[in-house]
């Protein structure tokens, strides 16, 4: 009996040891020295900062923030950046409740959200960090279409008279069946397409919806003559199996690319932001991280699959940040 | 009569044989159907496992286990998720085991048989079937906000503990009921108090069953994504979770796998995700083997 208890105790100890061994102490940032941290560390260079930074928001921006956090961890190993993915709206909810220091967003903050922030006394600075080019795709065999106008996209994805064949989209197209794959109604990508690109209230209901862009890509690849859209990065990964469509917003057909997204000629783009809480910027680790974010984002953004903002916009963001830091 | 009897007997015997043969044939057909169904189930499972092993096995190495996540698929690792999940399991077990076992002993040994007890019993059985995301929502409302624990490791562990409590209680009661009545009566007859009987006789005898139940319940909790995602497991972090720093934000293996799967690059969504799933399965298998070892090691025979 007592022997049995010893074995049981042993099991618990072993489990605890495994956790501890995996946990290795050197990498963790458990000591929360943030508030009392040295003022001299504020520049972010050389000084050892510590503490943890809470980030939440858009799942589109999260991989970018995460990539920056990865590099920042090399310089400041005692700063832990926790990145959540509650979605842009969910992120702002937490941000305005003062739960997070930084909010990732794939659209500007809405007026009603800004109001909630203001009521709670949360001040913030908005920083544009990148661009996501939404890309319409079809299969390479779909040779009758290379470019779609806003009107045509409305016929494909709009609520009224949703086309079931390509000839309904444009009489010049053949009478081939049209199947639509798109992000689900909960995603910011869907909202952006319906509200900002097409200027509609809702979309057709009979499309194949998925919150996972990989599944949309698979669906389009497997269905000849289908149409879908998602972020540029997902197109790039399957560029050999998919055909990207040009978009004509009224000024002629433009193919999605880094250049066309940067000079605004490709108009199916959405901005990516981070919102930083003013008060959090007083903490040296937050100031250091956000400064580092803007400094490194041009060199990392390609790898993550997004498009960098033009230099002058980045400079503007930097000066906005400096202003906020100086308070 | 005497003449006809053997004829009839022969006839009957032949008919009986025929019937027997037909019955046997039916039996064999039924067995074949059952075998096919089992084979289909196992085959699908095997295909799934083989597919994941083929995709993920070569990706598993020491670096994968000891590195934090990276933006490049080749350098990424699951350290944060692994330490998070192990810490979650330790805390969950520490909370759920005593509470679950206590509740089981109370309900089996001490609770009066009245309406309140029956209501509780019915509720516990029902709770075992509640979808896990509901526990997540409860966790957010109660632990994160009402108790003000924030989106911490402890809030996650308490939510998971809540999720598996019904399973532990039910398993605990089963194993208490399996203790022979003679042991209980014998103890009481010798003048032991109900408390002494519970503590010295019932508990040790029922312990292996309870341990098995708890570990199997934990193996269910380990793969749960929805509740901890709702409670606030982070998408990524570059720090370890340790059970004793329970107020920190936490990562978890299932959430990390979800992170991998959602990325566009093959290296993430196929290789790293499969490797992550394999690690999760390995942890699960280790826990299940521990359950078997515990059962064999502690079991008493009467």
Interface residues (C-beta under 8 A of the other chain):
Chain A: X1 X4 X7 X8 X11 X15 X16 X18 X19 X20 X22 X23 X24 X27 X28 X29 X30 X52 X54 X59 X62 X63 X66 X67 X69 X70 X73 X80 X81 X82 X83 X84 X85 X99 X212 X213 X214 X217 X231 X233 X234 X236 X237 X300 X303 X304 X305
Chain B: X65 X68 X69 X70 X71 X72 X79 X82 X83 X86 X87 X89 X90 X150 X151 X204 X207 X211 X232 X234 X235 X236 X237 X238 X239 X240 X241 X242 X243 X245 X248 X249 X261 X262 X263 X264 X265 X266 X269 X290 X294 X297 X298
